[in-house]
Amino acid sequence: RNGRTLVAVVLGEKSAVSRAETAAKLLDQGFDAPAAGSTTVTTLAPYGDLVSPNDMHDEVCKKKTKAEQSEAPPAVAAKDVPKSPYREKLDHVPT
């Protein structure tokens, strides 16, 4: 947008829709911020323990119920209601 490229990575949301909404909010905030003086990936300082990896065993290996695993929308979802306020029809062909 306006010659700028941003990336949003969202982890930890409960569904694909909530991840997409959070990513859209982050991208909107990023594009609304002035480009001059912005942080870039190459200028980010590392954080956390740089010596050993994080223990993700409980997050990855824990048995989850089917409802916790599923990203499917509820069966009674309204058909005409958009899933996200950020969803809009494109007025041009994506490039």
Backbone bond lengths (Angstrom), bond angles and torsions (degrees), N, CA, C in turn:
res aa  C-N    CA-C-N  psi(-1)  N-CA   C-N-CA  omega(-1)  CA-C   N-CA-C  phi
1 R - - - 1.444 - - 1.522 107.79 -
2 N 1.307 116.23 125.21 1.468 121.95 -179.35 1.522 112.30 51.79
3 G 1.334 116.40 39.73 1.457 120.77 177.75 1.517 114.98 80.78
4 R 1.315 117.75 4.12 1.470 121.19 -179.65 1.518 109.94 -108.41
5 T 1.314 115.58 146.12 1.460 121.63 175.64 1.511 108.22 -122.49
6 L 1.320 116.42 126.57 1.461 121.74 178.03 1.517 109.13 -123.62
7 V 1.320 115.58 153.84 1.458 122.05 175.92 1.516 107.78 -128.85
8 A 1.324 116.41 135.85 1.465 121.44 174.62 1.522 108.11 -121.80
9 V 1.312 116.32 127.41 1.464 121.99 176.28 1.515 106.96 -116.70
10 V 1.314 116.39 121.65 1.464 121.47 -177.04 1.524 108.80 -119.87
11 L 1.306 115.77 122.61 1.462 122.21 176.78 1.518 108.55 -121.40
12 G 1.317 116.76 150.64 1.453 120.44 171.49 1.509 116.57 93.06
13 E 1.315 118.42 -2.47 1.464 118.96 175.51 1.524 108.94 -76.04
14 K 1.316 116.86 160.02 1.466 121.12 -174.54 1.521 113.91 -81.43
15 S 1.331 118.13 -17.23 1.467 119.34 -178.06 1.521 110.05 -149.67
16 A 1.326 114.48 165.96 1.459 119.92 177.70 1.527 110.80 -63.88
17 V 1.324 117.02 -37.38 1.466 120.56 179.75 1.523 110.46 -64.52
18 S 1.331 117.97 -45.53 1.469 119.54 -179.63 1.525 110.87 -68.14
19 R 1.344 117.85 -32.60 1.474 119.93 174.75 1.520 110.32 -64.43
20 A 1.326 116.39 -44.06 1.463 120.28 -179.80 1.525 111.19 -63.97
21 E 1.332 117.43 -41.33 1.465 120.59 178.96 1.525 111.24 -64.92
22 T 1.322 117.49 -42.60 1.463 120.87 178.87 1.524 110.14 -64.87
23 A 1.333 117.14 -42.09 1.466 120.65 178.05 1.525 110.50 -62.45
24 A 1.327 117.20 -41.73 1.466 120.74 179.03 1.521 111.16 -62.39
25 K 1.329 117.10 -42.45 1.472 120.87 177.73 1.527 110.75 -61.88
26 L 1.337 116.42 -44.35 1.466 120.09 179.80 1.526 111.17 -63.27
27 L 1.325 116.99 -42.40 1.463 120.08 178.82 1.526 111.14 -65.19
28 D 1.328 117.76 -41.90 1.467 120.24 176.55 1.526 110.98 -59.48
29 Q 1.335 117.00 -44.24 1.468 120.61 178.22 1.524 110.47 -62.28
30 G 1.320 116.62 -41.57 1.458 120.67 -179.81 1.513 112.45 -64.44
31 F 1.326 117.05 -44.53 1.459 119.95 179.79 1.524 112.09 -71.09
32 D 1.331 117.78 -25.48 1.462 120.86 177.00 1.526 112.26 -76.50
33 A 1.332 117.23 -21.70 1.469 121.28 -179.91 1.529 109.27 -77.32
34 P 1.329 117.39 146.98 1.465 119.49 178.14 1.529 110.75 -64.55
35 A 1.336 115.74 141.35 1.468 120.46 -178.53 1.523 111.70 -70.69
36 A 1.319 116.96 -35.63 1.465 120.35 -177.69 1.520 110.16 -64.81
37 G 1.315 116.56 127.98 1.455 121.33 177.46 1.518 114.27 80.39
38 S 1.330 118.12 6.81 1.462 120.97 -179.90 1.522 110.99 -71.55
39 T 1.321 115.46 153.96 1.459 121.42 176.82 1.521 109.10 -76.59
40 T 1.313 116.69 136.85 1.459 121.45 175.46 1.519 108.88 -112.25
41 V 1.316 116.58 165.36 1.464 121.00 -179.57 1.525 110.65 -57.85
42 T 1.308 116.99 -39.44 1.468 119.76 -177.26 1.522 112.75 -70.59
43 T 1.331 118.22 -18.49 1.465 119.76 179.92 1.524 113.05 -99.77
44 L 1.331 117.88 -1.46 1.465 120.58 179.05 1.523 110.92 -68.54
45 A 1.317 115.70 135.71 1.465 120.50 175.63 1.527 108.80 -86.33
46 P 1.323 118.32 139.74 1.466 119.72 176.85 1.523 110.40 -66.91
47 Y 1.328 116.31 154.52 1.460 120.49 177.97 1.522 108.80 -136.62
48 G 1.300 115.06 164.55 1.463 119.82 179.80 1.516 111.75 82.64
49 D 1.318 114.40 -171.11 1.462 121.97 -179.72 1.523 108.78 -77.57
50 L 1.314 117.24 115.20 1.459 121.33 -178.28 1.525 112.31 -90.50
51 V 1.344 116.92 -4.30 1.459 120.74 -176.03 1.525 111.83 -91.50
52 S 1.328 116.89 -44.25 1.464 119.93 -176.81 1.527 110.16 -125.23
53 P 1.327 117.37 152.70 1.465 120.12 -179.74 1.524 111.80 -72.11
54 N 1.317 116.16 156.61 1.464 121.15 176.14 1.521 109.94 -69.43
55 D 1.325 117.03 143.89 1.458 122.34 177.03 1.527 108.33 -83.01
56 M 1.315 116.47 104.57 1.462 122.39 -178.41 1.529 111.83 -104.13
57 H 1.337 117.26 13.36 1.460 121.66 -174.42 1.522 112.49 -53.61
58 D 1.321 117.70 -51.34 1.465 120.51 -177.04 1.526 111.84 -63.19
59 E 1.305 117.17 -38.05 1.465 120.96 -179.21 1.529 111.28 -70.35
60 V 1.314 116.87 -41.59 1.459 121.32 -174.69 1.527 112.37 -84.26
61 C 1.323 117.40 -39.46 1.462 121.34 -171.20 1.523 114.91 -96.63
62 K 1.317 118.54 -11.68 1.464 121.03 -178.22 1.527 110.16 -64.96
63 K 1.327 115.98 132.41 1.466 120.69 176.19 1.524 108.80 -67.85
64 K 1.311 116.33 130.18 1.457 121.31 179.21 1.523 109.08 -114.31
65 T 1.317 115.43 151.77 1.460 119.56 175.89 1.529 108.59 -69.81
66 K 1.325 116.30 164.33 1.465 119.62 179.18 1.527 111.25 -60.19
67 A 1.318 117.02 -37.02 1.468 120.29 179.20 1.524 110.74 -65.22
68 E 1.339 117.04 -37.82 1.466 120.42 178.60 1.523 111.21 -70.01
69 Q 1.324 117.39 -33.47 1.460 121.62 -178.04 1.519 112.30 -77.52
70 S 1.311 116.55 -32.29 1.454 120.93 -171.47 1.520 112.17 -76.21
71 E 1.323 114.69 139.92 1.458 120.92 172.00 1.522 110.00 -109.28
72 A 1.320 116.08 7.34 1.461 120.31 -178.99 1.521 110.07 -69.53
73 P 1.322 116.63 144.66 1.464 119.36 177.15 1.519 109.69 -70.59
74 P 1.321 117.55 159.50 1.459 119.88 176.54 1.528 110.48 -58.00
75 A 1.307 116.71 147.14 1.466 121.29 -177.34 1.520 112.43 -63.05
76 V 1.317 118.08 -23.01 1.465 121.46 -177.13 1.528 112.03 -100.15
77 A 1.312 117.36 23.90 1.466 120.52 -179.07 1.528 109.89 -64.48
78 A 1.312 115.81 140.92 1.465 120.77 178.89 1.520 109.46 -68.43
79 K 1.335 116.40 134.80 1.463 120.04 -175.94 1.523 112.83 -74.82
80 D 1.314 118.50 -35.09 1.458 121.02 -174.51 1.523 113.73 -92.55
81 V 1.311 117.29 -4.31 1.459 120.62 -178.49 1.524 108.63 -91.06
82 P 1.350 118.18 123.14 1.465 118.89 178.42 1.523 110.75 -61.74
83 K 1.327 116.08 145.06 1.457 120.80 -179.29 1.521 111.60 -74.79
84 S 1.311 116.61 -20.97 1.452 120.23 -176.51 1.524 109.76 -143.55
85 P 1.333 117.44 142.03 1.466 119.14 176.18 1.527 111.95 -69.73
86 Y 1.333 117.68 -12.63 1.461 121.43 -179.35 1.526 112.31 -89.76
87 R 1.316 116.99 -6.12 1.453 120.75 -177.93 1.519 109.03 -81.12
88 E 1.326 115.87 121.76 1.461 121.72 -179.78 1.515 109.22 -137.94
89 K 1.339 116.15 152.02 1.457 119.70 174.04 1.520 108.28 -72.50
90 L 1.336 115.43 136.86 1.459 119.85 176.84 1.522 109.58 -76.20
91 D 1.326 116.15 141.83 1.453 120.43 176.72 1.527 111.24 -100.87
92 H 1.333 116.09 11.37 1.454 121.86 -179.99 1.530 109.07 -152.13
93 V 1.321 115.46 167.19 1.463 120.50 177.37 1.524 108.08 -77.72
94 P 1.340 118.76 130.04 1.468 120.41 178.98 1.527 110.76 -59.96
95 T 1.308 115.44 143.31 1.473 119.78 178.07 1.498 110.55 -112.46
